[in-house]
Amino acid sequence: MPKKNIRTLSKEEITDFFVKKGDKPFRAKQVYEWLWQKSARSFEEMSNLTKATRELLHENFSINAVSIAESQVSKDRTIKNAFKLYDGNIVEGVLIPTDSRMTACISSQVGCSLTCSFCATGRLERLRNLNADEIYDQVAILRKQAEETYGIPLSNIVYMGMGEPLLNYKNVLESVEKITSPEGLGMSPQRITISTAGIAKMIKKLGDDNVKFNFALSLHAANDEKRNKIMPINEQNSLEALADALRYFHEKTGTRVTYEYIVFKDFNDDITDAIELEKFSRVVPSKVNIIEYNPIGDSEFQQTSPARLSKFVGYLENKGVIVNVRRSRGKDIDAACGQLANKNTASSKS
């Protein structure tokens, strides 16, 4: 029988284990600190435990630690990592340094089931959800990478890597708890953004759970016909349904929503599209991140022209919409938005 992953246990369950083994209950607090505050990757690292205690843990439990299989560094200093999971599967996570922040972009699933036409990850099969400790590990590794490579602490976390976070709801929220808890990494939830392609009932559940992190919706078209074409999820989660869910979410949490909008040439980049986006942005208090498209192989889409982008953004700003134009980083190593597909990495298993 495989050993139980100790990071699936609560502190109380670890306490019960030590009591049953005739050991001191305070051992559980020590172990819990090693697991979630110090991000221990093995029981041998737990240096304030006796050798006998470390051996007892090793005999009964495993730590399914994530490791880096391969890293690539972009000319803009972005680092893409292929993370190897305990079962050999690979996901990708990206460290993105800018002048004002150091951001970890992390994955929530192995592959993705949503098949968005502009996204390389959507061409992969969804193999499984990531466990909460595997999501946590990505953050712990990227935080260490930021400090060791650039001497700068990690400032922000975005759940915008491989997979749809709201289709792995329980593990995603549990990972946020471990990342933000004083007994974990102690990061502020205001430094975390979870992004979804738009699953109305789960957006409402975020409201019911009164989450404290930031929330982003990958919109990309404020028109059902266009959104259906590029994001099949919209066929079951129309803009009307999403608007209803967003109102509910905002009423419960008071959180301003961010709309992510990739601008495609001659598809969603004219003034009519800008008018539709401006109207949808009024559903709840919001801001809009305009993202340049990052081509993926044989995709039918292309980047819009600077002139059309300027006109599009200008219309929104003139209407008082808060707009940020996000320039993609890590494009030369396929680390930019929509490009994560285990390309030039250890494929799917190694």
C-alpha positions as CSV (number, residue, x, y, z in Angstrom):
1,M,0.0,0.0,0.0
2,P,1.3,3.5,-0.8
3,K,2.0,5.7,2.2
4,K,-0.5,8.4,3.0
5,N,0.4,11.9,1.9
6,I,0.9,13.7,5.2
7,R,-0.1,17.1,3.7
8,T,-3.6,15.9,3.3
9,L,-3.9,15.7,7.1
10,S,-5.0,18.4,9.5
11,K,-2.9,19.5,12.4
12,E,-5.4,17.6,14.6
13,E,-5.0,14.4,12.6
14,I,-1.2,14.6,12.9
15,T,-1.6,15.2,16.7
16,D,-3.8,12.1,16.9
17,F,-1.1,10.1,15.1
18,F,1.6,11.1,17.6
19,V,-0.7,10.4,20.6
20,K,-1.5,6.9,19.3
21,K,2.2,6.3,18.8
22,G,2.9,7.3,22.4
23,D,4.7,10.5,21.4
24,K,4.2,14.1,22.6
25,P,1.3,16.0,21.0
26,F,3.5,19.1,20.4
27,R,5.3,17.1,17.8
28,A,2.3,17.8,15.5
29,K,2.9,21.6,15.7
30,Q,6.5,21.2,14.8
31,V,5.7,19.0,11.8
32,Y,3.0,21.3,10.6
33,E,5.3,24.2,10.7
34,W,7.9,22.3,8.7
35,L,5.3,21.4,6.1
36,W,3.5,24.7,5.6
37,Q,5.7,27.5,6.9
38,K,9.1,26.2,6.0
39,S,7.9,24.2,2.9
40,A,9.9,21.1,3.9
41,R,10.3,18.6,1.0
42,S,11.4,15.6,3.2
43,F,11.2,14.5,6.7
44,E,15.0,14.6,6.9
45,E,14.9,18.4,6.8
46,M,12.9,18.5,10.0
47,S,16.0,19.1,12.1
48,N,14.4,19.8,15.4
49,L,12.8,16.4,15.5
50,T,14.6,13.4,16.8
51,K,15.9,10.8,14.4
52,A,13.4,8.3,15.7
53,T,10.5,10.7,15.1
54,R,11.7,11.4,11.6
55,E,12.0,7.7,10.9
56,L,8.5,7.1,12.3
57,L,7.1,9.8,9.9
58,H,9.0,8.3,7.0
59,E,7.6,4.8,7.7
60,N,4.1,6.0,7.8
61,F,3.8,9.0,5.4
62,S,5.1,10.6,2.2
63,I,5.6,14.2,1.2
64,N,4.5,14.3,-2.5
65,A,6.9,17.2,-3.2
66,V,6.8,19.0,-6.6
67,S,10.2,19.4,-8.3
68,I,11.5,21.4,-11.2
69,A,12.1,19.2,-14.2
70,E,13.3,22.0,-16.5
71,S,13.5,25.8,-16.5
72,Q,13.8,28.3,-19.3
73,V,14.8,32.0,-18.9
74,S,13.4,34.6,-21.3
75,K,15.3,37.6,-22.6
76,D,13.0,39.7,-20.5
77,R,14.0,37.6,-17.4
78,T,10.7,35.7,-17.2
79,I,11.3,32.1,-16.0
80,K,9.1,29.2,-17.2
81,N,9.3,26.1,-15.1
82,A,8.2,22.6,-15.9
83,F,7.1,21.2,-12.6
84,K,7.2,17.4,-12.2
85,L,4.5,16.0,-9.9
86,Y,4.8,12.9,-7.7
87,D,3.1,10.7,-10.4
88,G,5.3,11.9,-13.2
89,N,2.8,14.4,-14.7
90,I,4.1,17.8,-15.8
91,V,2.5,21.3,-15.3
92,E,4.0,24.7,-15.9
93,G,4.4,27.7,-13.7
94,V,6.0,31.0,-14.5
95,L,7.9,33.6,-12.5
96,I,7.3,37.1,-14.0
97,P,9.5,40.0,-12.8
98,T,8.5,43.6,-13.7
99,D,9.6,46.9,-12.3
100,S,6.8,47.0,-9.7
101,R,6.1,43.4,-8.8
102,M,7.3,39.8,-8.8
103,T,4.5,37.5,-9.9
104,A,4.0,33.7,-9.7
105,C,1.7,32.3,-12.4
106,I,0.6,28.9,-11.3
107,S,-1.4,25.9,-12.6
108,S,-4.5,24.2,-11.0
109,Q,-4.9,21.2,-13.3
110,V,-2.9,18.9,-15.5
111,G,-4.1,20.0,-18.9
112,C,-7.5,21.6,-19.3
113,S,-11.0,20.5,-20.4
114,L,-12.3,23.9,-21.7
115,T,-10.8,23.9,-25.3
116,C,-10.7,27.7,-25.7
117,S,-9.6,28.1,-29.3
118,F,-6.9,30.7,-28.7
119,C,-5.2,28.9,-25.9
120,A,-2.5,26.2,-26.2
121,T,-3.4,24.6,-22.9
122,G,-6.9,24.1,-24.2
123,R,-5.5,21.6,-26.8
124,L,-4.2,19.3,-24.0
125,E,-6.3,16.6,-22.4
126,R,-7.2,17.3,-18.8
127,L,-5.6,14.4,-16.9
128,R,-6.4,15.4,-13.4
129,N,-6.9,18.1,-10.8
130,L,-3.9,19.2,-8.8
131,N,-4.0,18.6,-5.1
132,A,-3.8,21.6,-2.7
133,D,-0.2,20.8,-1.7
134,E,0.8,20.6,-5.3
135,I,-0.6,24.1,-5.9
136,Y,1.1,25.3,-2.7
137,D,4.4,23.8,-3.8
138,Q,4.5,25.8,-7.0
139,V,4.2,29.0,-5.0
140,A,6.9,27.9,-2.5
141,I,9.3,27.0,-5.4
142,L,8.7,30.2,-7.3
143,R,9.0,32.3,-4.1
144,K,12.4,30.7,-3.5
145,Q,13.4,31.2,-7.1
146,A,12.5,34.9,-7.0
147,E,14.7,35.4,-4.0
148,E,17.6,33.3,-5.1
149,T,17.6,34.5,-8.8
150,Y,16.6,38.1,-8.5
151,G,16.9,38.9,-4.8
152,I,13.3,40.1,-4.8
153,P,10.5,38.7,-2.7
154,L,7.4,37.3,-4.4
155,S,4.7,39.9,-4.3
156,N,1.8,38.5,-6.3
157,I,0.2,35.1,-7.2
158,V,-2.1,34.5,-10.2
159,Y,-4.0,31.3,-10.8
160,M,-3.7,31.8,-14.6
161,G,-1.6,28.8,-15.6
162,M,-2.8,25.5,-16.9
163,G,-6.4,24.5,-16.1
164,E,-9.6,26.0,-14.9
165,P,-9.4,26.9,-11.2
166,L,-13.1,26.8,-10.5
167,L,-13.3,23.2,-11.8
168,N,-10.9,22.3,-9.0
169,Y,-12.7,24.4,-6.5
170,K,-12.0,22.6,-3.2
171,N,-8.2,22.2,-3.8
172,V,-7.8,25.7,-5.1
173,L,-9.4,27.3,-2.0
174,E,-7.5,24.9,0.3
175,S,-4.2,26.0,-1.4
176,V,-5.1,29.7,-0.9
177,E,-5.7,29.0,2.8
178,K,-2.3,27.4,3.1
179,I,-0.6,30.2,1.2
180,T,-2.3,33.0,3.2
181,S,-2.5,31.4,6.7
182,P,-0.1,32.6,9.4
183,E,0.6,28.9,9.9
184,G,1.5,28.7,6.1
185,L,3.3,31.2,3.9
186,G,1.4,34.2,5.4
187,M,0.8,36.1,2.2
188,S,-2.1,38.5,1.9
189,P,-5.1,37.3,0.0
190,Q,-5.1,40.7,-1.7
191,R,-1.9,39.6,-3.4
192,I,-3.7,36.6,-5.0
193,T,-5.9,36.6,-8.1
194,I,-7.9,33.6,-9.3
195,S,-9.0,33.7,-12.9
196,T,-11.9,31.8,-14.5
197,A,-13.2,31.3,-18.0
198,G,-16.6,31.8,-16.6
199,I,-18.6,29.1,-14.6
200,A,-21.6,31.0,-13.3
201,K,-22.6,28.6,-10.4
202,M,-19.0,28.5,-9.1
203,I,-18.7,32.3,-9.2
204,K,-21.8,32.4,-7.0
205,K,-20.2,29.8,-4.7
206,L,-17.1,32.1,-4.3
207,G,-19.6,34.7,-3.1
208,D,-21.2,32.3,-0.7
209,D,-17.8,31.5,0.7
210,N,-17.0,35.2,1.0
211,V,-13.5,34.8,-0.5
212,K,-11.0,37.6,0.1
213,F,-8.7,37.2,-2.9
214,N,-9.0,39.1,-6.2
215,F,-11.2,37.7,-9.0
216,A,-10.7,37.9,-12.7
217,L,-13.0,36.8,-15.6
218,S,-11.5,35.8,-18.9
219,L,-14.0,37.6,-21.1
220,H,-12.4,38.2,-24.5
221,A,-15.8,39.1,-26.1
222,A,-18.9,40.8,-24.6
223,N,-21.1,39.2,-27.3
224,D,-22.5,35.7,-26.9
225,E,-22.1,34.7,-30.6
226,K,-18.4,35.6,-30.6
227,R,-17.7,34.2,-27.2
228,N,-19.3,30.9,-28.1
229,K,-17.0,30.7,-31.1
230,I,-13.8,31.1,-29.1
231,M,-14.9,29.8,-25.6
232,P,-17.3,26.8,-25.8
233,I,-17.9,27.2,-22.0
234,N,-20.0,30.2,-22.9
235,E,-22.7,27.9,-24.4
236,Q,-23.6,26.8,-20.9
237,N,-22.6,30.0,-19.2
238,S,-24.0,32.9,-21.3
239,L,-23.1,36.5,-20.7
240,E,-26.5,37.0,-19.0
241,A,-25.8,34.1,-16.6
242,L,-22.3,35.4,-15.9
243,A,-23.7,38.9,-15.3
244,D,-26.1,37.5,-12.8
245,A,-23.4,35.5,-11.0
246,L,-21.1,38.6,-11.0
247,R,-23.7,40.7,-9.3
248,Y,-24.2,38.0,-6.7
249,F,-20.5,37.7,-6.1
250,H,-20.0,41.5,-5.8
251,E,-23.0,41.8,-3.4
252,K,-21.5,39.1,-1.2
253,T,-17.8,40.1,-1.2
254,G,-17.6,43.8,-2.3
255,T,-14.7,42.8,-4.6
256,R,-14.1,44.6,-7.8
257,V,-13.9,42.3,-10.8
258,T,-11.1,42.3,-13.4
259,Y,-12.0,41.5,-16.9
260,E,-9.3,39.9,-19.0
261,Y,-9.7,40.7,-22.7
262,I,-7.3,39.4,-25.4
263,V,-7.6,41.6,-28.5
264,F,-7.7,39.6,-31.8
265,K,-7.2,41.2,-35.2
266,D,-10.5,41.7,-37.0
267,F,-12.5,39.6,-34.5
268,N,-13.1,41.5,-31.3
269,D,-11.1,44.7,-31.8
270,D,-13.4,47.3,-33.4
271,I,-15.5,50.0,-31.8
272,T,-18.6,47.9,-31.8
273,D,-16.7,45.4,-29.6
274,A,-15.5,48.2,-27.4
275,I,-19.1,49.4,-27.0
276,E,-20.2,45.9,-25.9
277,L,-17.3,45.6,-23.5
278,E,-17.9,49.0,-22.0
279,K,-21.6,48.1,-21.4
280,F,-20.7,44.7,-19.8
281,S,-18.1,46.4,-17.6
282,R,-21.0,48.3,-15.9
283,V,-22.5,45.1,-14.5
284,V,-20.4,45.4,-11.4
285,P,-17.5,47.7,-10.4
286,S,-14.6,46.5,-12.5
287,K,-11.4,47.2,-14.4
288,V,-10.3,45.8,-17.7
289,N,-7.0,44.3,-18.6
290,I,-6.3,44.4,-22.3
291,I,-3.9,41.6,-23.3
292,E,-2.0,41.3,-26.5
293,Y,-2.5,38.0,-28.3
294,N,0.3,35.5,-28.2
295,P,0.1,33.3,-31.3
296,I,0.1,29.5,-30.9
297,G,1.2,27.5,-33.9
298,D,-1.6,27.2,-36.5
299,S,-4.2,29.3,-34.7
300,E,-6.6,31.2,-36.9
301,F,-6.1,34.4,-34.8
302,Q,-3.6,37.1,-35.1
303,Q,-2.5,40.1,-33.0
304,T,-4.4,43.3,-33.7
305,S,-2.5,46.4,-35.0
306,P,-1.2,49.1,-32.7
307,A,-3.6,51.6,-34.4
308,R,-6.7,49.4,-33.8
309,L,-5.6,48.7,-30.2
310,S,-5.1,52.4,-29.5
311,K,-8.5,53.3,-30.9
312,F,-10.1,50.4,-28.9
313,V,-8.5,51.4,-25.6
314,G,-9.1,55.1,-26.3
315,Y,-12.9,54.5,-26.6
316,L,-13.0,52.7,-23.2
317,E,-10.9,55.3,-21.4
318,N,-13.1,58.1,-22.8
319,K,-16.1,56.3,-21.3
320,G,-14.4,56.2,-17.9
321,V,-13.5,52.5,-17.9
322,I,-10.4,51.7,-15.9
323,V,-8.1,50.1,-18.5
324,N,-4.6,48.5,-18.2
325,V,-2.8,47.3,-21.3
326,R,-0.8,44.3,-20.4
327,R,2.3,43.6,-22.5
328,S,3.1,39.9,-22.7
329,R,6.2,38.6,-21.1
330,G,8.2,35.4,-21.8
331,K,6.9,35.0,-25.4
332,D,10.2,33.8,-26.7
333,I,10.0,30.8,-24.4
334,D,6.2,30.2,-24.8
335,A,5.6,31.4,-21.3
336,A,3.1,34.1,-22.1
337,C,-0.6,34.1,-21.6
338,G,-2.3,31.2,-23.4
339,Q,1.0,29.6,-24.4
340,L,1.5,27.0,-21.6
341,A,1.4,23.6,-23.2
342,N,4.5,21.8,-22.0
343,K,6.3,22.8,-25.2
344,N,10.1,22.4,-25.0
345,T,9.7,20.7,-21.6
346,A,9.6,17.2,-20.4
347,S,6.3,16.6,-22.4
348,S,3.7,14.9,-20.2
349,K,5.7,12.3,-18.3
350,S,9.4,11.6,-17.8
